[in-house]
Amino acid sequence: MRLEWLEDILAVAQTGSFSEAAERRNLTQSAFSRRIQHIEDQVGAPLFDRTRKPVQLLKHTQAQSEQIALLARLLRQLGADLRRGDRMSENTLVISSQHSLTTSLTPSIIKDINRHHSDIFIRLRSANLADCFAQLLSRQADILIVYRLPETEHPILGAYIESNTIGLERLVPVIAPAAVAGLQASRDRGEMPYVAYPADVFLGQVLERKILPRLRSTIEAAPRAETALTLASIEMATMGIGVAWVPESLARDRIAAGNLTDLSDDLPSCALEVTAVRLIGKPGRAEVAVWERLRHYQHPGTPRPDVPAPDPAKR
């Protein structure tokens, strides 16, 4: 049963007239009548009661009318899906993004790409930094959106990759406003409670290299909990468990709402670059278009530069 046959049957059922159905189907009445006769010949049974005005479905056809309508919808959807799938196979691009970027800056980057290249379908994957690069090397991802410490290199030799800085970010210390007084009491005792990241994840390495050494020179940094998820770190800071160093873009709304206090005027913060990375080689059309867009992209929420913090033992 062809889709056009189903639509012919439905047109007659809905209009009650061969002439009106023919007009709806953009055929002359004689051509439409011949096609209806051909459908009945192929089915092997009459479908319409032509002795009645308006034309009506015969009982056995009427009993299957809902099934006919359903089959027509499914066949139209199948055709649309197949056409879209064919276009997507040529215009699909896989972006792998670090978890914290997936929930903050990467969606706005994808929105910008869609605004300029609506025909390109983006498949977004979220992973930690090491897995992002593993996906790139294994060709499971075309482009990465990942953090990098300024003046450092990515974990793949530059001879194999091309990278562009597309935005700036800051890792800022935050805690619940209600916990600030308790935090000060802890600091007066020479202790800084904080939420740690595992040593094998990117933000854990940033804390160990850029933040904790500046604290430990004057105060004991005391981890109260550990998580690899920045969103979980924000939740623990909101509950007052300890200071959490999180991407400013993730904490900005809670800071503005008064649910978190930004302590970066008093405690160390750290600048981060948001970079786009791809392998050097022969990219496809979609990758070329998206990469060119990323070369000109600059995230509007560029934070202020990192500045030296006061002595963390004093306030």
C-alpha positions, 0 to 999 in steps of 0.5 A: 500500500502506497502512501499516495493511495492512503491519502487518496482514500482519506481525501474521499472520506474527508470530503465525501466527494470525488471531485473535491477529493480530486481538487485536494489531491491536485488531479482532474476528476477523471484522473482521480477516479481512475486512480481510485479504481486502480487502488480498488483493483490492487486491493481486490475489493471495492472501498466506496459506496458510489450509490450514495451522495455524499460518497461514503466508505463501505463498512469494511473500509470504515472499520479500517479508517483509523488504521489507514490514517495511522499508516499514512501518518507513520509513512509520512513520518518515516519519509521525513525521518529518512530524509532528515537522517540523510541530511544529518549523516552529512552534516552531523558534528560531534562535540565533546565537552568537559562536564562543567562546560557542558552545563555552563558555556557549551550550550551557548556555543552550540546556540551560536553555531545553530544561529549561523549554521542551522543545517548542521546537527550537533551531537554533544558528549560530556566527559572529563578532560582525559576522556574528551581527548581520548574521544578526539584521538579515536575519532569519536569526537570532531571538536572538543570544548575544554578548559586550559590553564593559561600558558600551559599546553593541552595533553596532546602535542601541538603537532597533532592538534589545532586549538583556539581560545574562545572564552575566559573563565574563572575558578572562584571560591564560594560558600553560603552566606549563612556559613561565612561567620563559621568559616571565619571562626575556622580561619581564626583557628588556622583551618580552611574547610573546603570541598575537594576534587579528585587529584586525577580530574582537571579541576583537582589538578588546578586546585593543587597547582594554583589554589592550595599552595597559596592557602597552605603557606599560612593556613591549613586547608582541610577538605570536608568532602570530595566530588568530581562534579562541579554541580555537586560541589556548588550544592555542598557550598550552598549547604555550608559544608566548605568553600568550593572553587567552581567555574564562575559561570556556574555559580553566577546565578546563585551569587546574584540570588544571594544563595552563594557568596563569592569570596574571591576578594579574600581568597585565591581565584584562578583564570581558565581559558575555554578552548576549542580543539580538533585534530589536524587533518582533512576535516569534513564540510560541517567541521570546517564551517563550525571551526570557522565559526568558533574562530570568531566566537568570543563568549560575552561573559568574559570575567575580570582578570585574576588578581592576587588575593589578600593573606588568606589567614586574615580578613 
